[in-house]
Amino acid sequence: MKIKFTFFTFFLSCFSLVAQIENIIEKYDLPDTVSETSGLLFFNGKLITHNDSGDAANLYELDTISGNITRTINITNATNVDWEDITQDDTYIYIGDFGNNSNGNRQDLKIYKVLKSDYLNNTNITSEIINFTYEDQADFSSQPNNTDFDAEAISVYNNQLVIFTKNWKDNTVNAYTIPKTVGNHSAKKVSSYNSNGLITGSTYNRDDDSFVLSGYTNPTGLPFLIHIQLSGILNDDIFSGVIERTDINSSINASQIEGITLISNKRYFLSREKVNTVFNGFPIVLTQKLYRFDNDSFSALNIKEFHPSSFKIFPNPTQEILFINGIDIKQISVIDIYGKILLDQKKSSNQILIKELITGTYILRIVSKNNTIITKNFIKN
């Protein structure tokens, strides 16, 4: 989906090179044929992508070394109204035709379901079709840039499809589930999160039971990633898992990141679509591009509240100040139970003022000078 965002941040990024993830690698420009790359999938040693709208109902298979298109696969009984993401299970590939053009008025939302065996053996294939509506959508009037019923991300999880919405209205994200079976379904809302931006892609890693979502801030277009560790969640409440939101603007600049896919273990690919606009009389052209990164940067989410014997926080509960002992501090963050960062202190002080917080339970996240990350719950009274 095309948007316009403020490219002033693009120029600012040249002078501000700060990011939590520093291992994002630029792979190559993608072919012009997929200048509006919207979804990514890694299957059979190849990358699969597609354009988001205005193209034929094509999947494009890319060589991961050269980036060249090796095959074009047409789905003969499909139409690309607004294809936004792609996912898979062991037997099928699923393509989400559910982009809602930031208006929220579509009533023909669907997911195309393609047999992997057909995909591998033919370049013209047919699909099964899953139709759905959102269980809580009653108003289908056009509401440009003010809807909570746009979506650009889908993944298979727990033998069902999970759709992550792109909420223009309030910059949050909702997770809905629907069956993988052909038919007409009502998408069930199972979880919500204040993402502070628009979600554009998702991928599930069953090796470590986690999601990674891609997105960008609105209207500035700064890209970010959200990692969700799902261990211990109940009833598909996805955003009740441990969450870390990571800005990646220093690695990619102000770009419309669109697709994300797991390669293997902790390795991922990201794609951005082409940008061609003018800002204050200056032409801005960013080519469609592929990136790679490793998940080790989300180390906070790969350890289970590791606490050195010398580490402690006190007093707990507390009213005004929280003290930290037993660790050389690089950064301190306070996170609420919904995953929103409320306080972020990037200095070595061993205390943090929390008197402005309302009464409740919070997560203290500490990054040490050797990049060990420790989390600990505390109570503000």
SULBEL-V531232 format. One record per run of one state. SS is the DSSP state (a for helix, b for strand, c for the rest). FROM is the first residue (numbers start at 1). LEN is the number of residues. If there is no record, write none. Layout:
ss=SS from=FROM len=LEN
ss=SS from=FROM len=LEN
//
This chain:
ss=c from=1 len=7
ss=a from=8 len=5
ss=c from=13 len=12
ss=b from=25 len=5
ss=c from=30 len=2
ss=a from=32 len=3
ss=c from=35 len=2
ss=b from=37 len=7
ss=c from=44 len=2
ss=b from=46 len=6
ss=c from=52 len=6
ss=b from=58 len=5
ss=c from=63 len=6
ss=b from=69 len=7
ss=c from=76 len=7
ss=b from=83 len=6
ss=c from=89 len=3
ss=b from=92 len=6
ss=c from=98 len=12
ss=b from=110 len=6
ss=a from=116 len=6
ss=c from=122 len=2
ss=b from=124 len=2
ss=c from=126 len=2
ss=b from=128 len=7
ss=c from=135 len=16
ss=b from=151 len=7
ss=c from=158 len=2
ss=b from=160 len=6
ss=c from=166 len=7
ss=b from=173 len=6
ss=c from=179 len=4
ss=b from=183 len=11
ss=c from=194 len=4
ss=b from=198 len=8
ss=c from=206 len=4
ss=b from=210 len=7
ss=c from=217 len=6
ss=b from=223 len=7
ss=c from=230 len=8
ss=a from=238 len=3
ss=c from=241 len=1
ss=b from=242 len=6
ss=c from=248 len=1
ss=a from=249 len=4
ss=c from=253 len=4
ss=b from=257 len=8
ss=c from=265 len=2
ss=b from=267 len=6
ss=c from=273 len=2
ss=b from=275 len=5
ss=c from=280 len=2
ss=b from=282 len=5
ss=c from=287 len=2
ss=b from=289 len=6
ss=a from=295 len=7
ss=c from=302 len=10
ss=b from=312 len=3
ss=c from=315 len=3
ss=b from=318 len=1
ss=c from=319 len=2
ss=b from=321 len=5
ss=c from=326 len=3
ss=b from=329 len=7
ss=c from=336 len=5
ss=b from=341 len=5
ss=c from=346 len=5
ss=b from=351 len=3
ss=c from=354 len=6
ss=b from=360 len=9
ss=c from=369 len=4
ss=b from=373 len=8
ss=c from=381 len=1
//
